[in-house]
Amino acid sequence: MIKIKGKEIWLFVAQVLLLSLIVLSPGFISYISSGDGELALESTWIAFNWLAPSIGAYLLNFYLCIPLLWFRHRYWQYGVANAVLIIIGHLHLFVRNISNLPDSFRAGYSTFMIFSLLLCLMAIGIALSIRYMMRRSERKQKEVEAELAWLKNQINPHFLFNTLNNISSLAQIDGDETQEAIMQLSDLLRYAMYETNKPKVRLDGEVEFMRNYIQLMKLRCNEMTTVNFQLSTFNSQLEVPPLLFISLVENAFKHGMDSNSPATIDIRLQQQDDTLVFTCDNTNNPKPTKDRSGSGIGLDNTRRRLDLLYPGRYTWEQTITPENIYHVCIKLKN
């Protein structure tokens, strides 16, 4: 059974309009050049008769023969179906016109019939080409959607792993704060599980999620670490892919905190015209090789999601400044 989508209906309407324009063009040109309405109608009728087999072959191939036969590898049935279509399409031309033509015109008529046959074959070829391009595009879109779903599903366990590590460390220091942290984690997981099951979410929801996560991470920081989270004025209705920036925030806390020396974590989000700018700066304190928390997949995951979601519409700046500040800046053009 063929499933008809909304875009298929619009495509059908566009095709009918284009084919109608092709059929009406000879009559329109005739009327512009002669001003004779009857001649224009006659030209339109002749064009319709000669183009009807090709138009019928194109539409029937595009919507029936190719999806039901060709794409299901029923090639001989597809060939038979098209042979029947071409014969039926040209039979009315032959029966209606050949008997009314004088002998001197029948040779020319045969030439027109051959031309019409070639036009039919070309229409079938065009239908096949367009269908193949659409199929390739749909497959690519499905592959992209599947990869994005896989990347997003990686974020939740990665985020949970890092958060549980922080709560585990906190449990050894303050039991009351640990209980509060668990409640905050519950709120974060509720958002991650139930509010992000769509391609895009509102920016204000993402901002609130990051704010809560930062508050949770700050519980582990001592007085040596300064955390700043700044938001400038932006359109709260703006939508972004869910959990897009959380890996960068995780990375900042993982590598920015230091219990023995002053450290700074500075996270900023602002909107500049139609561009969203996310900046994350943290003191560069690389963890030893044996520290496997987070497994290092966060930044690669973010880069890959940006490649898929914002192709050619984002910039990624990643440096370590002379002051030993790890700097990441993402600019998203909407």
LUMKE-931259 format. One record per residue: residue in one letter; x, y, z of N, C-alpha, C in turn. Coordinates in steps of 0.02 Angstrom, whole numbers, plus 50000, padded with zeros to 5 digits. Layout:
% LUMKE-931259
aXYZXYZXYZ ...
% end
This chain:
% LUMKE-931259
m500424994050000500005000050000500445006350000 i500285011049958500675017249952500455022250004 k500935024950042500785030050091500875036950058 i500355040950062500375047650031500535052750085 k501085056250077501295061350124501085068250098 g501105073050144500915079850125501355082650070 k502005081350074502455083950022502325080649955 e502065074349955501895071049893501305074549859 i500825076849899500245080349872500475086849839 w500915090549874501165096849846501575095549783 l501945090249783502335088549723501875086849665 f501335083249679500845081549626500535087949597 v500335092449642500035098749619500525102649577 a501155102949598501665106649560501775103449491 q501775096849488501865093449425501275094649378 v500665094349405500075095549363500085102649336 l500265107449377500305114349354500825115249299 l501405112049308501935112649257501715109349192 l501425103449196501195099949135500635103849101 s500185106849141499655110949112499935116849075 l500455119849104500785125549072501085123549005 i501385117549003501685115048940501135114048887 v500575111148908500025109848861499715116348836 l499645121248880499315127548862499775132348824 s500425131148827500895135848795500775136948721 p500675131648680500555132848608499945137248594 g499395135948631498805140148622498925147248642 f499285148248696499435154948719499865158748668 i500385155248644500815158348593500425159948530 s499985155348511499575156448451499125162548459 y498825163348519498375168948531498765175548532 i499365175548561499775181648564499975183848493 s500135178848451500375180648384499805182348336 s499225179248344498685180248295498075183848323 g497975183448388497385186348418496755182548403 d496805176648375496235172448356496105167448412 g495535168148447495375163748503495235156648480 e494895155848424494735149148399495375145448380 l495835149048349496465145948330496865143948391 a496825148048443497175146548506496895140248538 l496225139548539495905133648567496085127448526 e496105128148461496285122548418497005120448430 s497455125248437498155123748451498235120148518 t497845122448567497875119248633497625112048630 w497085110948591496805104248585497285099548549 i497615101948498498105097948461498685096148508 a498925101148545499485099948591499295094848644 f498685095348669498455090548719498445083448691 n498175082648630498135076048600498815072948590 w499295076948567499965074248554500365073048618 l500245077148669500625076448730500305071748781 a499655070148771499305066048820499645059348834 p499885055648783500225049248798500845050148842 s501235055348827501845056548866501685058648937 i501185063048945500975065249012500705059349052 g500285055349020500025049449055500565044549075 a501045043449030501605038849046502015041549104 y502135048049104502535051049158502185050249226 l501545052349230501185052149293501085045049319 l500885040549274500775033649295501425030249317 n501975031949284502615029249305502825032149372 f502755038649378502995042049438502635039649501 y501975038849496501575037349555501375029949563 l501425025849510501225018949515501765014049494 c501975014349431502415009249403503095008949438 i503395014749449504065014849480504045012549553 p503585015449595503575013049665503355005749672 l502865003549632502584996949641502964991449604 l503294993249549503614988149508504374988949506 w504614994749483505334995649473505724995049538 f505494998649590505854998549653505774991949691 r505314987849668505234981149698505564975749653 h505954978049605506354973649561505914969249517 r505324971549501504894967849454504974971049385 y505574970149358505754973749298505364971649236 w505244965049228504884962849168504164965149172 q503864965249232503184967849239503164975349225 y503694978649246503744985949233503774987149158 g504174983149122504224983949050503564982549015 v503214977349035502564975649005502064981249018 a502054983749080501574989049098501694995249055 n502324997049045502475002949004502315001848931 a502424995648906502254994148837501504994948826 v501104992448874500374993148870500175000548872 l500495004348917500345011548922500485015048857 i501055013648826501235017048764500775015048707 i500605008648704500145006348650499465009548657 i499195009448718498525012448730498555019948718 g499095023048740499155030248732499185032448660 h499485028348616499555030348547498995027448502 l498615022748529498085019748489497555024748470 h497395029248517496875034148502497105039048447 l497765040548447498025044948394497975041548326 f498145035148324498145031548261497435030648236 v496985028148279496295026648257495925033048238 r496015038348276495625044448264495885048448204 n496525047948189496815052548141497045049348076 i497285043248077497595040448017497095039547960 s496475037747979495975036647927495735043047894 n495855048647927495625055047900496165058747861 l496755055947858497305059347824497365057047751 p497515061547706497665059547637498325055847634 d498415051947581499025047847574499665051947579 s499635058047552500245062247550500475064347620 f500005063947670500175066147737500345060347784 r500225054147761500305048547807501035047347825 a501495048647778502205047747795502425052547849 g502195058847844502345063747896502015061947962 y501425059047958501075057048019501465051548055 s501745046948016502145041648046502745044548083 t503035049748053503605053048086503395056148153 f502805059248154502545062148216502415056648268 m502165050848245502045045348292502695042948323 i503225042448282503875040348309504135045548359 f504045051948341504255057248386503875056848452 s503225055448448502815054848509503045048948551 l503225043448517503465037548553504115039248590 l504575042748556505195044648589505065049448647 l504575053748639504395058448692504135054548753 c503755049248739503505045048794504085041748832 l504555039048794505135035848826505535040848867 m505595046948840505955052148878505585053948942 a504905054248939504515055748998504605050349051 i504635044049029504745038549076505445039149108 g505945040849067506615041749092506655047349143 i506295052849129506295058549177505975056449242 a505415052749238505085050349299505545045949340 l505915041449306506385037249342506945041349376 s507205046149339507755050249366507535054149428 i506935057249425506695061149481506565056549541 r506265050749528506125046049582506775043649616 y507285042449576507925040249605508235045749647 m508195051949624508465057549663508085058349728 m507415057749725507015058249786507175052549834 r507255046549807507415040749849508095041549883 r508585043949845509245045049873509225050249929 s508835055649916508765060849966508415058350029 e507895054250021507535051550078507985046750118 r508365042750084508815038150119509345041950158 k509615047150127510115051150161509815054450223 q509195056950216508865060150273508755055250329 k508555049050312508445043950363509095042150398 e509635041750358510285040250388510505045750436 v510395052050416510565057650459510165057450523 e509505056250517509075055950576509275050250622 a509455044550593509675038850635510325040450672 e510795043750637511425045450670511325050650724 l510895055550711510745060650761510435057550823 a509965052750812509655049450869510175045550909 w510635042350874511165038650908511625043250948 l511795049050917512225053850952511885056651014 k511225058251007510865061051064510785055851119 n510695049551100510625044351150511285043251188 q511845044951155512495044451189512555049751244 i512225055451234512305061051281512025059251349 n511425056151351511105054851415511525050551462 p511775044651440512205040851486512865044451501 h513135048151452513745051951464513635057251517 f513085060951510512895066051559512765062951627 l512395057351628512245054051691512875051451725 f513335048851686513955046151713514345051551749 n514435057251717514815062751747514465065451809 t513795066151806513425068851862513455064351923 l513375057851912513425053051967514115053051998 n514625054051957515305054651984515355060452033 n515045066152014515075072052057514685070852122 i514095067752117513685066452177514045061452222 s514385056652192514755051752231515305055152272 s515645059952241516165063652277515855067952332 l515275070852318514945075252366514695071352426 a514495065052416514215060952470514715059952526 q515345060352510515865059352561515975065652602 i515665071252580515785077652614515175079952653 d514585079952621513985082952651513385078952629 g513075075352678512495071252663511885075252643 d511775080952676511185085052660511235087852589 e511815090352571511905092952503511845087352451 t512045081352471511985075752425511255074352410 q510825074652460510115073552450509825078952404 e510035085152415509805090652371510045089552299 a510665087252293510945086052227510565080652190 i510365075452227509985070052195509305072652170 m508995077052207508365079952185508465084252123 q509015087952121509165091952061509305087352001 l509655081852015509795077051961509145074151934 s508665072951979508015070351957507675075151909 d507705081651925507405086751881507765086951813 l508425086451815508805086451753508645080451709 l508605074651741508455068551702507745068851674 r507285071851712506595072551687506585076651623 y506965081951622507005086051561507335082151505 a507895078751521508265075151470507865069451440 m507425066351479507045060651456506395062551421 y506055067751445505385069151421505315075551380 e505795080051385505725086351349506165086751286 t506575081851277507055082251221506915077151166 n506315074151167506155069051116505885072251052 k506205077451030506005080850968506625084150939 p506615085750874507225088450843507475094850874 k507015099250896507225105650925506795107250986 v507095111051031506745113251091506845120751099 r506435123851140506515131051151507155132551188 l507465138051169508105139851197508055141151272 d507505144151295507445145551366507425139151408 g507145133651379507165127351415507875124651420 e508255125351367508955123151368509365127251417 v509225133751418509595138151464509455136151537 e508815134851552508645132851620508965126151639 f508985121651591509315115151602510055116151618 m510395120351578511105121651590511205125151657 r510755129851673510825133451737510775128551796 n510285123951793510215119051847510815114351850 y511065112551792511645108051791512265111551821 i512345117851805512915121651831512855122351907 q512245123551932512145123952004512325117352038 l512165111852004512325105352032513085104252033 m513415106251979514145105451976514505110052025 k514215115752039514545120452085514585117752156 l514145112952172514165109952239514825106452252 r515145104252197515785100752205516375105552206 c516275111652186516825116452181517005119252251 n517635120352261517845123652323517935131052311 e518185134552363518255141852358518795143852308 m519185139152283519705140852235519435141552164 t518815139352153518525139352085517975144552080 t518025148752030517525153852016517125151851954 v516455151751961516015149651906515575155551887 n515575157351823515145162651796514725159751740 f514075161551741513625159551687513215165651668 q513365168451610513075174851590512635173851528 l512045176951532511585176951476511415184051456 s511495185651393511275192151369510565191451344 t510275196951322509585196851297509555192951232 f509085188251229508995184351168508255182451161 n508075180151103507395178051089507265171351122 s506855171351174506735165151211506345160051170 q506015162251116505635157651073506085154051023 l506715156151020507175152950974507255145550992 e507295141250942507355134150954508055131650933 v508305126850971508955123850958508895116350968 p509355112450940509355105250954509455103951028 p509115099051057509155097951129509855095551151 l510045097851210510675095651242511285097051199 l511255102351160511795103751113512435106051148 f512365110051201512945113051233513175109451296 i512795104451319512935101651385513615098251388 s513845095351333514505092051334515065097051345 l514975103151318515485108351329515495110651401 v514905111051432514865112851502515185107551545 e515035101151530515345095651566516105095851561 n516335097051500517055097251489517385102851529 a517035108651535517315114251572517405112551645 f516905109151675516965107351745517465101751756 k517485097151708517955091551716518675093951715 h518835098551669519535100751661519675107651692 g519155111051716519265117751741519375118151816 m519135113151853519195113451926519885111051948 d520135114352001520775112352030520745114052105 s520845109052145520795110052218521405113452248 n521935113952209522565116552237522745123652213 s522415126052161522575132652135521945135952108 p521945142752102521355146152077521165143852007 a520515143251996520265141151930519625145051914 t519505145851850518925149651828518555145751774 i517895145851779517455143051727516965148551707 d516995150451645516595156051620516185153751560 i515515153651568515065151251516514605156951496 r514575158351431514175163951407513755161851347 l513155164551344512705163351287512395169951268 q512445171751204512165178051181511925177451109 q511485181951090511235182051022511465188450988 q511775187650929512005193250888511645193050821 d511125197150815510695197050756510405190050747 d510575186750691510295180050679510785174550699 t511295176250739511805171450759511795170350834 l511795164050855511825162250925512555160450941 v512825163750994513535162851011513585159751080 f513885153851083514015150451147514775150251158 t514985152951215515705153251231515825149951298 c516345145951301516525142551363517275143151373 d517475146351428518185147151446518295143951515 n518815140151520518985137251585519745136551592 t519975137051653520685135851666520865128951642 n521415128451606521605122051576521985117751626 n521625112751654521925108051702521805101051676 p522195098751627522085092051598522115086651651 k521645081951646521635076251692522155071051672 p522405067351719522885062151703522575056751660 t522995053051624522755047951578522305042851612 k522455041151674522065036051709521365038351727 d521235044951724520565047451737520145046551675 r519685041751675519285040051617518575042851622 s518425047051670517745049551678517525053251616 g516955051151590516675054451530516915051451466 s517455047651467517735044051409517905048451350 g517875055151356518105059551303517685059851241 i517055057451245516645057351184516255063751175 g516225068051227515765073751226515885078651170 l516505081051162516655086051112516585083351041 d516825077251030516745074150964516015073350946 n515615071550996514895070750986514585077450964 t514775082851000514505089450985514695091650914 r515325090650896515555092550829515155088850775 r515055082450786514695078450736513965080650730 r513645082150785512955084550782512915091250745 l513395095550757513405101950722513505100950647 d513935096250629514035094850558513395092750524 l512985088950559512365086250530511795091350533 l511765095250587511205099750597511315106750568 y511945108950565512095115750541512635115450488 p512545111650435513075111250384513185118050351 g513805120550356513965127050326513675132950363 r513365131850422513045137350458513305137950530 y513885135250543514165136050610514925136750605 t515205139850656515935140050663516125137450731 w516705134250733516955131250796517665133850807 e517745137250863518395139950882518635136650946 q519215133650944519465129851002520215131251009 t520405134451064521105136351074521285135951148 i521935136051162522195136951230522585143451229 t522375148251268522675154951267523355154851303 p523755160051293524395160451330524295160451405 e523705162651429523565162651501523335155851526 n523395150651483523195143751500522435143251511 i522065146651468521335146251469521105142151408 y520725136951422520445132851368519815136351343 h519815138251279519285142551251518925138851194 v518265138551199517845135751146517295140651131 c517195142151067516675146751047516295143750987 i515645143250993515215140650939514755146250916 k514725147350852514255152250824513785148650777 l513145148950792512625145650752512215150750715 k512185150050650511795154750610511115151550596 n510585154850618509905152150609509605154250543 
% end
